[in-house]
Amino acid sequence: MNDEDLRLAPRTRAADLLAWAAEQGRTPVAVEPLRAVMALLELGEGRMHDGWPELTSGAVEHLLYERLHLYVQPAPEEDPLAYGDAVRLLVDHQRAARRLNAKRQERLHAEAEWQGELAAGLLRRADLITWPRLYAVLLHAHGVDVADAAAVRDWLAGFAGLAEEERLAAFEALAPAGWLDEPDELGWGPGRVLSVGMATDGARRLLEQGLMRRSYRNLAELTALGRPMPDELAGDFGRFEEAAVDAALDLFGEWTVPGLPRLLVEEFPGLAPEPGPEEIEAYLAQLPAEDDGTELPAEDDGTAPPAEG
């Protein structure tokens, strides 16, 4: 699979943005959050111009409120507010490039500031977490060297050997230890595990679709330049889908712990179950029916007066 033609993985202009910030004497912005922000903006549904995302209020909200908490997990030493800082730096760069007027710059700057603070809070919520993010937190909490792939695999193997109750207790322990906020009153039961799996499945599929959409967008640019359609799109579409799946796992790893999402999918799926329709329906079927407070009508025993008219 030659992704140089399709450019599956985002090649953001984060380096250019950092160089511009240095030239302007700006306060440095953390590199990894900046790359994540640039990539997620590029993989969104917004427009791009010369490799730069078109910034709108909708794009900023979509990134910081709807997407960021699905994918990124800052390391303990990293500031979660850096994602909002990265967006504000991009806003200022686009103003300098005359792609924003002063009024839009001011508005987007303010929105990125408060949305960035909101995003930092969302990253602590146990009810919004995905499996790669959750296991990244666990690895940090247990002092695993996340830069050591063998150490990460060994820890996962040991964790897989625990009983389910012990694993759920480890999830529960993250809140009192300060790693996550307390979940709701249901805690880490089957419903919570189901929701984490559903969120993870949805997040990966969104990422895969974004990668494929981006490639087709790039294909339109190639066609406009008179270049032929790449073999990958002219032939076996299945290989293209597989490449998108692989690229999504790699990106998920860049934003959490490198290699972790792939390990969870390929080697330790039991640690990170992603339920299908049957599992979801089976879980919902065993829940008690909710009483909505509506009183059912009494059966007609023949004594009720006939309806008027």
N, C-alpha and C positions, 0 to 999 in steps of 0.2 A: 504493500500500500504506500503510494508516494503522496504524502500529505503536503509536499512542497507546492504541488499544484492546487490542492484543495485548501491548504492552510487551515487544517482542523483546529489545532491549538492556537489560541490567541497569541499574537506577537505584538503586545501593546507598546505604546510609546512612553512607557513609564521612565525609561532612561532619559529620553528627551525632556520630559517634564522635570526630572530631578536636575538635569543640567541647567535648564532655564531657571529653576529656583535658586541654584547656586550662583548663577550670574546676577540674579536680582538681589542677592544677599538675604534671601528668605530663610526663615527658621526651617531646618531640615525636617522632612516628613519620613516616617519609617517606610522602608522599601517594600516589605512584604504586604502590608496593608494597602499601599498604593497600587501594587501589581494586582492584588485581588479586586480592588475597586475598578481599575481600568478594564480588567478582563470581564468582570460581571456586567459592566456597562456595555462593553462590546458585544457580549452574548445576549443582551436584552433585545427588546424589539425597537429600540430607538434607532435613529439614523446616525450614520458615521460620515465624517468629512475628512479626507486625507489622513485616515487613521485615528482621528479624534472623535469621541462621542459627542453628539449634539445634546447639550444639557438643557433640560426643561424641569419644571417642578415635578411633573409626573415621573420622569426618569430618576430623579433624586429620591423621591418617595418610594418608588418601586425597588430601588437598590437597597436603601437603608432600612426600610420598614418591612418589605416583603421578601427579599432575597438573601440578605446578608446572613441572617441567623440560621439559614438552612445549610450554609457552607463553611463558614470560617470559624475557627476556634483559636483565639490568641493564646500564645504561650504565657505562662504566669508573669514573665518579666515584660510583656508587651502591654501597651496601653490600648484598651478597646476604643477609646475616643479617637485613635489615629485614623480610623476609617472616615469619620466625619472631617478630620483635618485634611485627608487626601482629597476628598470631594471639594473642599474649599480652595485648595491649591489649584485644582483643575479649573474651577470657576474663574479664579484670577488669571490663569493662563489664557483661557478662552476670551476673557475680556481684553487682555493685552494683544491677542491675535485679532481683535475686532470682530469676534463672532458673537459677542454679547454687548449690549449697551449698558450704561452705568446703572440704570434702574433694574434691569434683569440681574446684573451682577449682585447688587445689594440684596435683592429678594432671594436669590439662590444661595447667597452666602448665609443669610439668616436661616433659611430652611435647612441647609446642610448642617448648621450648628445644632439646632434643636433636634433634627432627625438623627444626627450622629449621637447625641446624648441618649435618645430613645433607643437606638440600635444597641448601644452599650448595655442598656438594661435588658433588652431582648436576649442578648447573648448569655445572660445568667438564668434564663427561665427554663426550668426542667420540662415544662409542657411544650416547648418549641424545639427541643433538641433533636438531632439526628444521630444515628449510630456512630458515624466517624467522629463527630464532635464529642459525643459522650465518652467514647473510648480514648480520645485524645485527652480529655479531662482526667480520666482514670489513670492513664499512663503518667501524666504529670503528677497527679496526687500520690502515686506510689513510687515516685522518684526514678522512673525508667528513663534511660538515656534515649530520647526519641530520635536522635541522629544515628543510632546504632540499630540497623535493621534486624540483626540477629537478636538483640535484646528485646525489641518490640515483639518479634515472633515468639520468643521463649515466654515472655510474660503472658501473651494471649493464650499460648498452649497451657500454661499453668492455670489461667483463669477458666479456660474451658473445662478443666478437670474438676472444678468446684460444682457442688450441687446448685440447682437453680435458686434455691432459697438463699444460698450464700452470695450468689451473684447479685440478686436483687437487694440484699442487705448492703453490698458494696455501693450500689447506686444510691440507696437511701443515705449512706454515710457521707455523701458528697455535700449535702446541704449543711448539716451541723458543722462540718469541717470548713465551711466557707467557700467551697468551690462553685456551688450553684445555689440559687434561691430555693426555698422550700417548694415542693410541688403542691398540688391541691390536696384536699383531705383524703383522696383515694390512695395517695402515695404511689409506690412502685409495684402495682399489681398487674394482672394480665391486661387490663385496659390501657395502662400506660405503655407497656411493652408493645402492644398492638399499634398505638398511635405513633410511637417512635419509628416502628417499621414502616408504617404508611407514609410518614413524613420523609423518610429516607428514600423510599421508592419513588415518591413524587419528585424529590429534589434531583435525584439522578436522571430521571426521565426529562425533566426540564432542562438540565444541563446538556444532555445528549441532543435534544431538539435544538437548543441554542447553537451548538457546534455545527449541526447539519445545516441549519438556516444560514449561519455565517458562511459556510462553504458555498452554498448556492448563491449567496450574495456576491462572493468573490468570483464565482463562475460567471456571473453576469458581467463582471468587470473584464474578465478574460475574453469573453465573447465580443464585448465592445471593442477590444483591442485587436480583434481578428484572429485570436488564438483558438485552436481547436478544443473541443470538449475533452477533458482528461479521461483516460481509459477507465478510471475507477467509476465515473458516472455514466459512461457509455456502456459499461458491461454489468458486472455483478454488483447489484445494489446491496446485497447482503454483506459484502466485504466492507462497504462504506459504513453500514450500520455498526458492524463490529469495531471498526476503527473509531467511531464516535463513542461507543461504550468504553473502549480503552482510554481514549483521551479524557472522557469525563471522570473516570476513576483517578487518573493521574492528577487532574486539576483539583479534585476533592482532596487528594493527598497533599498537594502544595498548600492548601488552605487549612489543613489540620495537622497531620503527621505524614510525611512522605511514605508511601507504600501501605499505609494503614487501611484505607478503604478497599484496596485490592485484596489484602489479606482477609478482611472480613467477608468479602464476597466469595473468594476462591478457596480459601483454606479453613475459615472459621464461620461458615454461614449460621451455625447454631448459636453463635454469640450475638448475631445481629439479624434476627429473622425479619424478613419482609413479607408479610402475609398477602396471600392472594384472595380473590373473592370468596372462595369457600371458607377459608379461615375467618374472614371478617363476618360472614353470615353466621357461621357457627357461634362466634362469640356473641353477636348481637342476639341470637336466638335464646341464649341461656340467661340473658339479663331479665330481671323482673319488669313486667309491664308498668309503665308510669301511669299514675292516676292524675288525670288533668283536672279533676274536680268537677267534671261535667256529670250531672245526674242523668242516668239513662231513663227514658220514658217507661212508665209501668205498662205491663201487658194489658191489652184490652180484654176485660172479662164480660163485656156486653153491657155494663152498667153505665158507661160514660155517655153523656148526652151526644147526640149526633152533631157533626160540624155544621155551622151555619152556612147557608147559601147552597 
